[in-house]
Amino acid sequence: MIGDGMGTAQIFAGLTANKGKLNLERCTAIGFHKSQSADQYVTDSGAGATAFSTGSKTNNGSIGVDATAVAKPTILEIAESHNLATGMVVTCAITHATPASFIAHQTSRALGEEIATDFLKTDIDVFIGGGKNHFNKRKDGKNLLDSLRKRNYQVVESFPEIGNISSGKLAGFIADAQPSRMIDGRGPQLLQNTQTAINILNKNKNGFFLMVEGSQIDWGAHANDPAYLTSELIDFDKAVGAAIDFAERDKNTLVIITGDHETGGLSLVNGDMKAGTIEAKFATDGHTGVMIPVFAYGPGAERFIGIYENTSIFHKILQGFGFQH
């Protein structure tokens, strides 16, 4: 689970805004990863997520390829090859940098239509997010929604209908482009879509891999907007709670929560835990290069204690699955 742009200050801002509680506190192991990309001290989301998904450092802007532009198998693709169910749930376009890094192989994160085409080169079971226009309003005139239907996907084009799906393959679209913000009334979509994905994927007796992203934590920090940031973090934390609830019942599920980088250079200079208010200052409207916390719950959580490269998260997940790579 990835809170985009989520560093320690963002987490504590969300905890304060939520009056002193987060599901993240239920995790039993905490570490830190070093987020630098192959070519920059300060990573972008594409390079950051590619480190998680492939175990390779890459250049800023690239997705699913290494620093020499060679495509690398992602953890999602490796899980597929071992007959596990796979899925992604996000609050951005499903073709945006972070989710794209788990399923696509492109030298530029800006290639939204090419990234959408890459979805059809995999056998992902469930994906839910925005970005429908990259599938059905394309420069090449193709309608990839029809292609998905031919591959037995249930293509659902509104949030309320997504929750009605309980089995089979699901392509769920919650927006033509980017989904709305929590402060604009998006509601519990991430929580409910995460629960839907878990329910579907858990039907595979071999297990599953699911990537969930609280995408707009990053955008709130880019905007230097504390209300935007904290509302998105609390929303993400509710999905974290659903994942940990499942792991508690299942006893054989590992939940990992981290950020790809920190955004905004956020400092909390005052606050009131009882009132749920913060006074925030930002050093930048871009990303920063600080270490990022990693939280884990479930079997193998202890592997995530310590300080390590962001690429190590990929290898630790492989170890958890027992995969050789």
Protein Blocks (a to p, Z undefined) as FASTA:
>chain_A
ZZehiafklmmmmmmmnnopafklmpcbdcdddfbdfkbfbdcfklmmmmmmnopacdeh
iahiafkopacddfklmmmmnopacddddfbdfkbmklmmmmpccfbfklmmlmmmmmmm
pccfbdcdehklmmmmcfklpafklmmmmnopacdfbfklmmmpcgdjddddfbfklccd
fknonojmlmmmmmmmmmmmmmpmnbpcdddddfklmmmmmnopaklmmmmmmmmmmmmm
mmmmmmmmnopaccddddfbdehiaacfbdcfknopacdddfbfcdcfbdcddddedehk
lmmgccddfklmmmmmmmmnopaZZ
